[in-house]
Amino acid sequence: MCANNNHARLRELQTEVDAIRRELGISSPKSVLYLSALNVTDDKCVVVEADGFGGATVSVVEGNYPIDFFAHYEKELDSEDAALEMAQKIVDEHTYPAEELT
């Protein structure tokens, strides 16, 4: 009986958390906000993944994201918008990832 009550409470809390995120305009944890090839001659991708609290991580990855990959560069930012801007700058302006993500 206790397990059922805990499951019900967990569902209730998750619904509340989802509503707060919608109200604040932030994404759920692990949501991929951006995914683009770094360039046409490379197997690397630029990924922005939300942390669920308004921040996000920008990564340059190689491999089969999100299953089997290697992160070459990674940086956590306090806002999803800042992370998206950085990722777009790396891809669109061909900025060297090490300069932005270290």
N, C-alpha and C positions, 0 to 999 in steps of 0.2 A: 504494500500500500504506500509506503514512504517513497519508493522509487517512482510510482505513478504521479504522486504529488510533486516530486522534484522535476519530472519531465514536463508536467503542466506548467510549473513555475518557470522553467527554462524557456518554454515556448512563449509565455507571457512576457518575460524579460526581453527575449529576442525581438518580439513585435515592438516593444517600447524602444529598444535601441535602434531598430530600423526606422521608426518614426522620427526619432531625434536626428538621425543622419540625414533623412530627407529634408527636415526643417533647416538643418545647418548647411545643406547642399554639399555633403561630403559622401564619398563612395565607401562601399563595404571593404573590409580587409581582403587583400589579395586580388582585388579587381584590377584587371589590366586596362589602363586608361589610354595607353598608346603603345603601338607595336609597329615598327617600320624597319626595313632593311637599312643598314648603315650606308651602304652604297651598292651599286649594281654588280660590282666585281668581287664582292666579299660575302662570306656566309654569316657575318655578324649582324645582329639586330639591336636596335635601341628599344628598350622596354620601360614603361612607367607603370609601376604597380602601387596601388593605394595601400595605406597602412590602416585605414578605418577610423583614423582620428583627425583627418584633414590633411595629413602629410602624405608624401609618396616617395618612392625610391626610383631613381633613374639608373638603369643598368645597360651596359653593352654586353650582350651575351652571344655565345656561339654554340650551335647545336640545335637540338630539338626542343625549343622552349615550349611549354614549361616542364616537360618531362625529364629530359636528359640534356643538360646544358652546362656551360662553363661561363661564369661571369668574369669578364676581363676588367671592367671598371664598374664601380657602383657608388652612388651617393644618395644619402637620405636628405630630403628637404622638408621644411615645415609646412609647405602648402602644395596642394595638388596642382594649382595653376603655375607655380614657379617650376615645378618638376616638368610639366607639359611644355612650358616655354623653353626650358633647357634642352629637352629632348628634340624639340623642333629645330632649335638652333644648331644642334649637333648634326642633324640630318640635312636640313635645308641649306645651311651655310657651310657645310663640310668642315665644321670645327673639329679639331683633333680631340677625341674624347678624354684623353689624359689631362688636358688643360682644364676641362670643365668638371670632371668627375673625381678629382683627387684633392 
